[in-house]
Amino acid sequence: MSWRLIDNEESDIYRNLALEESLARTNAGAVDKTNTVRFWKSEPSVVLGRFQCVHEEVNIEFCRNNDISIARRFTGGGTVFHDEGNLNISFCLDQSESCVSRTLRELYWNFIGTLAKGLRSIGIGASYDPNRSCIRINGRKITGTAGWLKQGVSFIHGTLLLSANLETLRRALSPPPNQPVYLRDGRSIRCKESKKDVVTTIAKEFDSPPNEDEIKQAIIDSIATFTGAEIVKDNFTQKEEAMANSLYHTRYKRTKWNLGTLSESKSRK
């Protein structure tokens, strides 16, 4: 049994998020699903969860003044920060596999927990926190996760803070009062708020941490041990690329999707 590994160099956050959704939706309902692990990185950006409001999560002016893209993914969960010091990891999984759960809680336990085991195997003292579905080092959070379950596919993805700029992260994710209000889906509806936590990076917690390639290999080895699969490097299919291209233009490059519709009401207090 083999699983596909995709480790591409795309850095456009909107293109990357289109590829994420395409990967999940192309496999959902397909007769022959492809179990996939993906490593990816993006330019400096903040990524909102599907059901969040930008003015409640992001310092919009700071992001615009510092060339930090604002994007929205197709999965739920809270807002996260991306830069070159952040490694993103995705799993697109066939629910017919014995190791693949159909509940997010068990998926996180199994696969994010497996990431933590991989980190520990190279001397990084990481532990999985089932209450927040994240990995911690010295009690501080280094991952954020979100997921999607549909038509026989379990899809989860998350961040791993290797050496991200924590000061930029803090400022980008600190919304000031009196920001313009943006309506999600064009109407005033309740937004899901991010759960606040203390974050850190692997680089901050260790004087001589393993490099990125060593971390990736440790993760691959840990996944292979857990699943019993051979992890083989490959690429997106033509069908996945085509759907991603469509989503990129019709959804992810559109202000209405990423920010919402600017409200005529008063600014956020």
Secondary structure, 3 states (H helix, E strand, C coil): CEEEEEECCCCCHHHHHHHHHHHHHHHCCCCCCCCEEEEECCCCEEEECCCCCHHHHCCHHHHHHCCCEEEECCCCCCCEEECCCEEEEEEEEECCCCCCCCCHHHHHHHHHHHHHHHHHCCCCCEEEECCCCEEEECCEECEEEEEEEECCEEEEEEEEECCCCHHHHHHHCCCCCCCCCEEHHHCCCCCCCCCCCCECCHHHHCCCCCCHHHHHHHHHHHHHHHHCCEEEECCCCHHHHHHHHHHHHHHHCCHHHHCCEECCCCCCC
